[in-house]
Amino acid sequence: MSETLSSSAQKVQDVLKALGFSHRVMELTQTTRTSVEAAEAVGCEVGQIAKSLVFKSKNLNRPVLIIASGSNRVNEKRIKEYLAEAIGKADADFVRQQTGYAIGGVAPVGHPAQMEIFIDEDLFQNQEIWAAAGNPNALFKLTPADLVKMTGGRVVSIK
């Protein structure tokens, strides 16, 4: 673990502090790009990883952030019911433009653009969860309740 954070991880740390949270961003030497890699790196279950997935609404091209349990797949038809609009996976350029982060490091906070945020209800089966923090090697520990407070996301079933 590095003492000095990269600029993207430091950005997440600064946003967390500005929001009034004391969570500490950790930057590791190994990758945490996937839920499995992240779980192995911090020694937790895959379901404790809060993966931030960016989708694009098909009609209005608006960003939709789904923060899912690492062990779950997003049911796009279910999300369509919540949005009243179909969604599709966003490409890397759209993700970076809308969130300020690259795929594999999208944090749940610190985005330059407002977006609809859905949080997987299954994350609440855990006392502690881990979220990406700006790059594919950075993450931070938090509670599901803190995730809701810091994002304003709506807790739903995403499966």
Secondary structure as GFF3:
##gff-version 3
##sequence-region A 1 159
A	DSSP	alpha_helix	7	18	.	.	.	ID=ss1
A	DSSP	beta_strand	26	27	.	.	.	ID=ss2
A	DSSP	alpha_helix	35	42	.	.	.	ID=ss3
A	DSSP	three_ten_helix	46	48	.	.	.	ID=ss4
A	DSSP	beta_strand	49	57	.	.	.	ID=ss5
A	DSSP	beta_strand	63	69	.	.	.	ID=ss6
A	DSSP	alpha_helix	76	83	.	.	.	ID=ss7
A	DSSP	beta_strand	87	89	.	.	.	ID=ss8
A	DSSP	alpha_helix	92	99	.	.	.	ID=ss9
A	DSSP	beta_strand	116	120	.	.	.	ID=ss10
A	DSSP	three_ten_helix	121	125	.	.	.	ID=ss11
A	DSSP	beta_strand	129	132	.	.	.	ID=ss12
A	DSSP	beta_strand	138	142	.	.	.	ID=ss13
A	DSSP	alpha_helix	144	151	.	.	.	ID=ss14
A	DSSP	beta_strand	154	156	.	.	.	ID=ss15
###
